[in-house]
Amino acid sequence: MPKKILFDIGHPKQVHQFKYTYWELERRGWDCLFIAKNKDITIDLLEKYNLEYISLGKNRNGIFNKIFDLPQFEYDFYKIVINYTPDIIVSRFSAHSAHIARLLNIPHIGFTDTENATLLDSITVPFVNVKLTAKSYMKSLGINHYRYDGNIELAYLHPNRYRPNHSILERMGVRKDEKYAIIRFVSWKAYHDIGENGFSLDDKINIVKTLSKYAKIFISSENGLPVELSKYKISIPPESMHDALNYASLYIGESPTMTSESGILGTPAICVSSWAGKCGNFRELSSYDLLKCFQPENSYSALRMAVNILKNDDAKVEWNIKRAQFLADKIDVSSYMVWFITNFPESIKIQQKNGNYVKELIS
């Protein structure tokens, strides 16, 4: 009988994080399944990549809605797990995975990279069998917390996994030698966004107006855009966003994920957010000078830096040199996940013996 593994995801980024692990395990004869909340483009990505999944329903916005909906999600998840009978459950610290896996005595491997997800951590961490984070993660999660030398974005943007497709430029109407910038606005409705903020409306308009003097502008936004910015809305397939980030001259926005992705791809990256710079992942990428974080009240400084980057014709070359050093120091995180899962539970003993994860174990 092939081993069964269930990946529980609630955000589009998690499709990217686990897709290569899914494919490699499937190639090795494992039976794999995604359980997905219908948030943003999550289902679109699963279907684009032909990943087998079951939808757990719509993920409603607002903290009270999330709390109110949790019992129903847990019951529905329980029924799926009972029917599928997985040997292992993997998630990004999902509450229903943590609780149902513990209830049914199924090993649960959880990932996180968000230190300020305090509410979610309080209802998940005590129930997760194995907690895996980057070395840069700044909190201790107690027993069975192990660290690897990389970050979650390297599960899908490591050169072993990702190859940019330059056809995106034609789709976006960008000439090969033309500079363009991608700007990202978020909805501030996630667990970890409670009490946090980014650009004001005036900031958004000013940033677009100013940067449009130096580059073509594309906006990605979780919410609707004001009339004066709507013409800049990016219109590409969701699975092509990393290609767009890869060839961009600049990324500036409120999204920690897209900031990290841009820096790792060698694109100058600026984040304006009240919390993003507090995360270990951001501090590590900042130490390689791959990104810069600004508090919202310092958005003018962020804009000034963005203008200077766009004026510098060598900026991409400089960033790719820094990117090469970062990659030389890190691992292919999908290879690590495959190693940890296929050797589980022996992988726990190996990590206990070796401390922080070393490259030689997956080479």
C-alpha positions in Angstrom: 0.0 0.0 0.0 1.4 3.4 -0.9 1.8 5.9 1.9 -0.8 8.7 2.0 -0.1 12.4 2.7 -2.5 15.2 3.1 -1.4 18.9 2.5 -3.8 21.3 4.2 -3.6 24.8 2.7 -5.4 28.1 3.2 -3.4 30.6 1.0 -2.1 30.6 -2.6 1.5 30.8 -1.4 1.0 27.4 0.2 0.2 25.8 -3.2 3.6 27.0 -4.3 5.3 25.9 -1.1 4.1 22.3 -1.4 3.6 21.6 -5.1 7.2 20.3 -5.8 7.0 18.1 -2.7 3.7 16.8 -3.9 5.1 16.0 -7.4 8.2 14.3 -6.0 6.3 12.2 -3.5 3.9 11.2 -6.2 6.8 10.2 -8.4 8.0 8.0 -5.5 4.6 6.3 -5.3 2.9 8.2 -2.5 -0.8 9.0 -2.7 -1.1 12.8 -2.2 -4.0 15.1 -1.7 -4.5 18.8 -1.0 -7.3 20.2 1.2 -7.8 23.8 0.3 -9.8 26.8 1.5 -11.2 28.8 -1.4 -9.2 32.0 -0.7 -8.1 34.3 -3.5 -6.5 32.3 -6.4 -5.8 29.1 -4.4 -8.2 26.9 -6.3 -7.1 28.4 -9.6 -3.5 27.5 -8.9 -4.4 23.9 -7.8 -6.3 23.4 -11.1 -3.6 25.0 -13.2 -1.0 22.6 -11.7 -3.3 19.6 -11.9 -3.0 18.9 -8.2 -5.6 16.7 -6.7 -7.6 18.6 -4.1 -10.8 18.8 -2.1 -12.2 22.2 -1.3 -13.0 23.0 2.3 -15.2 25.9 1.4 -14.9 29.7 1.3 -12.5 31.4 3.6 -14.4 34.5 5.0 -12.6 37.7 5.9 -12.6 39.1 9.4 -11.3 37.6 12.6 -14.8 37.0 14.1 -15.9 35.2 10.9 -12.7 33.0 11.1 -13.4 32.1 14.7 -17.1 31.5 14.0 -16.4 29.3 11.0 -13.7 27.2 12.7 -15.9 24.5 14.2 -17.5 23.8 10.8 -14.2 23.7 9.0 -12.9 21.3 11.7 -15.9 19.0 11.3 -15.6 19.0 7.5 -11.9 18.4 7.7 -12.5 15.5 10.1 -14.8 13.8 7.7 -12.3 14.1 4.9 -9.5 12.7 7.0 -11.6 9.8 8.2 -12.3 8.9 4.6 -8.8 9.5 3.2 -6.9 8.0 6.1 -3.6 9.8 5.6 -0.3 8.6 7.2 0.9 12.2 7.6 -0.7 15.6 7.5 1.3 18.7 6.5 0.2 22.3 6.9 1.2 25.9 7.6 0.1 25.7 11.3 -3.5 25.1 10.3 -5.9 25.0 13.3 -8.1 22.2 12.0 -5.1 20.2 10.9 -3.5 20.6 14.4 -6.7 19.6 16.2 -7.9 16.8 14.0 -4.5 15.2 13.6 -4.1 15.2 17.4 -7.6 13.8 17.9 -7.0 11.0 15.4 -3.3 10.4 16.4 -2.0 11.2 12.9 1.5 12.7 12.7 1.3 16.4 11.8 4.2 18.4 10.4 3.7 22.1 10.6 5.6 25.0 8.9 5.6 28.7 9.8 7.6 31.8 9.1 5.4 34.4 10.7 6.5 35.4 14.2 3.6 37.7 14.9 0.8 35.2 14.2 0.3 35.1 18.0 -3.4 34.2 18.0 -3.0 31.3 15.4 0.1 30.0 17.2 -1.8 29.9 20.5 -4.4 27.4 19.1 -2.0 25.4 17.0 1.5 25.1 18.4 0.5 22.9 21.4 -1.0 20.4 19.1 1.6 20.1 16.3 3.8 17.1 16.5 6.8 18.6 14.5 7.4 22.3 14.0 9.7 23.3 11.1 11.0 26.8 10.6 13.9 28.6 8.9 17.0 29.2 11.0 16.1 32.9 10.8 12.8 32.4 12.7 13.2 34.4 15.9 10.8 32.5 18.2 11.2 29.1 20.0 8.3 26.8 19.5 9.3 24.4 22.2 9.6 20.6 21.9 10.1 19.2 18.4 11.0 22.5 16.8 13.6 22.0 14.1 15.3 24.6 11.8 16.5 24.4 8.2 18.9 26.7 6.4 16.6 28.4 4.0 13.1 29.9 3.9 9.7 28.9 2.6 10.1 30.9 -0.6 13.1 28.7 -1.5 10.7 25.7 -1.7 9.5 27.1 -5.1 12.0 29.8 -6.1 15.3 27.9 -5.7 17.0 27.6 -9.1 16.6 23.8 -8.9 12.8 24.4 -9.1 12.1 27.7 -10.8 12.9 28.7 -14.4 11.6 32.2 -15.4 9.5 32.4 -18.6 10.4 35.6 -20.6 7.1 35.4 -22.6 5.5 37.2 -19.7 7.0 40.4 -21.1 5.1 40.2 -24.3 1.9 39.4 -22.4 2.4 42.5 -20.2 3.2 44.7 -23.2 6.7 45.4 -22.0 9.7 45.8 -24.3 12.8 43.8 -23.5 14.8 46.9 -22.5 11.9 48.7 -20.8 11.8 49.2 -17.0 8.7 48.3 -15.1 7.7 48.2 -11.4 5.2 46.0 -9.6 3.3 47.5 -6.7 1.3 45.3 -4.3 -1.5 46.4 -2.0 -3.0 43.9 0.6 -6.3 43.7 2.3 -5.1 43.5 5.9 -7.6 40.8 6.7 -5.3 37.9 7.7 -4.8 36.6 11.2 -1.4 38.2 11.4 -2.6 41.5 10.0 -4.7 42.4 13.0 -3.8 45.9 14.1 -1.3 46.4 11.3 -1.3 48.8 8.4 0.6 50.0 5.3 0.1 52.7 2.7 -2.6 55.4 3.0 -4.7 56.1 0.0 -2.7 59.3 -0.6 0.5 57.3 -0.4 -0.7 54.9 -3.0 -1.6 57.6 -5.4 1.6 59.5 -4.8 3.8 56.4 -5.3 2.2 55.5 -8.6 2.3 59.1 -9.9 6.0 59.4 -9.0 7.3 56.0 -10.1 5.4 56.2 -13.4 7.9 58.9 -14.4 10.7 56.3 -14.4 9.0 53.0 -15.3 5.9 51.3 -16.5 3.6 50.6 -13.5 1.6 47.4 -12.7 -0.5 47.1 -9.6 -1.5 43.9 -7.9 -4.2 44.4 -5.2 -6.3 42.2 -3.0 -9.0 44.9 -2.8 -10.5 47.0 -5.6 -8.5 50.0 -6.8 -9.6 53.7 -6.7 -10.6 55.0 -10.2 -7.4 56.9 -10.6 -5.3 53.7 -10.2 -7.5 51.2 -12.0 -5.7 51.5 -15.4 -2.5 50.2 -13.8 -4.1 46.9 -12.6 -2.0 43.9 -13.7 -3.8 41.4 -15.8 -1.8 38.1 -16.1 -2.5 34.5 -15.1 -1.9 34.0 -11.4 0.8 31.3 -12.0 2.8 33.9 -14.0 3.3 36.4 -11.2 6.7 35.1 -10.3 7.8 35.6 -13.9 6.6 39.2 -13.7 8.5 39.7 -10.4 11.6 38.1 -11.9 11.9 40.6 -14.8 10.7 43.7 -12.9 13.1 46.6 -12.3 11.5 47.1 -8.9 9.0 45.7 -6.5 7.4 48.0 -3.8 4.4 47.1 -1.7 2.7 45.9 1.5 3.0 42.1 0.9 5.8 40.4 2.9 5.5 37.3 0.6 6.0 39.2 -2.6 8.8 41.3 -1.1 10.7 38.1 -0.1 10.0 36.5 -3.5 11.3 39.6 -5.3 14.5 39.7 -3.3 15.1 36.0 -3.8 14.6 36.5 -7.5 17.1 39.3 -7.7 14.6 42.1 -8.0 15.1 45.2 -5.8 12.4 44.9 -3.2 10.9 47.4 -0.8 8.2 46.6 1.8 6.1 49.3 3.5 4.3 47.7 6.5 4.0 48.2 10.2 5.1 44.6 10.9 7.0 42.9 8.1 10.5 44.1 9.2 10.0 42.4 12.5 10.2 38.9 11.0 13.3 36.8 11.0 13.0 36.0 7.3 13.0 39.7 6.5 15.9 40.4 8.8 18.0 37.7 7.1 17.1 38.9 3.5 17.9 42.4 4.7 21.3 41.3 5.9 22.1 40.3 2.3 20.8 43.7 1.2 18.1 42.0 -1.0 15.2 44.0 0.5 14.4 47.0 2.6 11.6 47.6 5.1 9.9 50.8 6.0 7.2 51.7 8.5 4.1 53.4 6.9 5.0 56.7 8.4 8.3 56.6 6.5 6.7 55.9 3.1 8.4 59.0 1.7 11.8 57.4 2.4 10.6 54.2 0.7 9.6 56.2 -2.3 12.9 58.0 -2.5 14.7 54.7 -2.4 12.5 53.3 -5.1 13.2 56.3 -7.4 16.9 55.9 -6.8 16.7 52.2 -7.8 14.9 53.0 -11.0 17.4 55.6 -11.9 20.2 53.1 -11.4 20.7 51.1 -14.7 22.9 48.6 -12.9 20.5 47.9 -10.0 19.4 44.4 -11.3 23.0 43.4 -11.8 23.9 44.5 -8.3 20.9 42.6 -6.8 21.7 39.4 -8.7 25.2 39.4 -7.3 23.7 39.6 -3.8 21.2 36.9 -4.7 23.9 34.6 -5.8 25.6 34.9 -2.4 22.3 34.2 -0.6 21.6 31.1 -2.7 25.1 29.8 -2.1 24.4 29.8 1.6 21.0 28.2 1.5 19.3 24.8 0.6 16.7 23.6 -1.8 13.8 23.6 0.7 11.6 21.3 -1.4 14.4 18.7 -1.3 14.5 19.1 2.5 10.8 18.6 2.8 10.9 15.5 0.7 13.8 14.2 2.8 12.1 14.9 6.1 8.7 13.4 5.0 10.1 10.2 3.4 12.4 9.5 6.3 9.8 10.3 9.0 9.9 9.7 11.9 13.6 8.8 11.6 14.2 12.3 10.3 13.3 13.6 13.7 16.2 11.6 15.3 18.6 12.7 12.6 17.7 16.4 13.2 18.0 15.9 17.0 21.5 14.4 16.4 22.7 17.0 13.9 21.0 20.1 15.4 20.2 22.6 12.7 19.7 21.0 9.3 22.9 20.7 7.1 23.1 20.6 3.3 24.9 17.2 3.3 21.8 15.4 4.4 20.0 16.1 1.1 22.9 16.2 -1.3 
